[in-house]
């Protein structure tokens, strides 16, 4: 039975039990949220992951080859590095080399659920076979979706909300960045050239059939996400969101679990409204945000611009954060940039969880505060999100006194106050 269907029947599935244990919530409550579509349960081998309302904010890292850089070894290194630093899912966005082989290796080696964007492969194979993506056969697209499901990916991004109506809005809009989603661009080009509606929208029942067959989670993609602050929360973006809301309902009626993908580039002040709109229109379905990046002017630092947006989005209810690396807008990330991006997104997710008031989330911080006050460097290192950087900086210079750091040296504020108060300020 499908995960959502069993939850609707009030059955506590293996997946619900597993996730409830990890998230420290009652299985009955979790099953209710799965039944309502507010939480999705992803399966990867014999492990499960919950994403959605009331659960810890999850983080995804995108990896994968590009047409210019095909280095499977490096992609495996990225997979390992992202997992080492605690990502919850990986998306394989490979567009270069033997895509089938790369996906199979990543699914096999990954300890966390894998997501993909099948339209990339469908378009690339069509270009290879027929010379142009506009010659893509509709059957080909569905065949590739099923191929990915057969390979046991846990979720697929499908840009089902890019329709003729959206296209008309886009043409009339003053949008500056047009379309920055690769999947959205492929589909729009195909639609315009063939004068046909998006097959993922027009034949959504066929999408649902595949999803039901494999209990595949649909991550309804944001092909019209704004690619710049100037276009944030515009007509095209919201039009697509309205369609995604309708499709969510249809998917739920068929017992298919759904995640909704969101922007993109959004100024800080518009992030709360974007979360509210998504939650309202999509009836509480989990919200998966790419960043959002809160400014466009920092190429080389987009792990920071996106972490700022992600923390605010998470605080206001976004459930799932896609990391952005410092190489965004510039090139394919290397392993170091994947680590940096993962850590930035993890910090954002954790900060959001504290703000969401999630039970147990601030305990980690509490322990760090105690260790810092006690100048228990070993414990501080153990609690640090990145021990490599901790060591690099902490061991850089010699300290004048053993139990302080070189920031204030013998004028260590904590030590001074401790001496004159005659007690350790915090003891745990
Ligand atoms: S020296 Fe300054 S920065 Fe270092 S532990 Fe003491 S108060 Fe903190």
Boltz pocket constraint, residues with backbone or C-beta under 6 A from the ligand:
constraints:
  - pocket:
      binder: B
      contacts: [[A, 372], [A, 375], [A, 403], [A, 404], [A, 405], [A, 406], [A, 407], [A, 408], [A, 409], [A, 411], [A, 412], [A, 413], [A, 414], [A, 415]]
      max_distance: 6.0
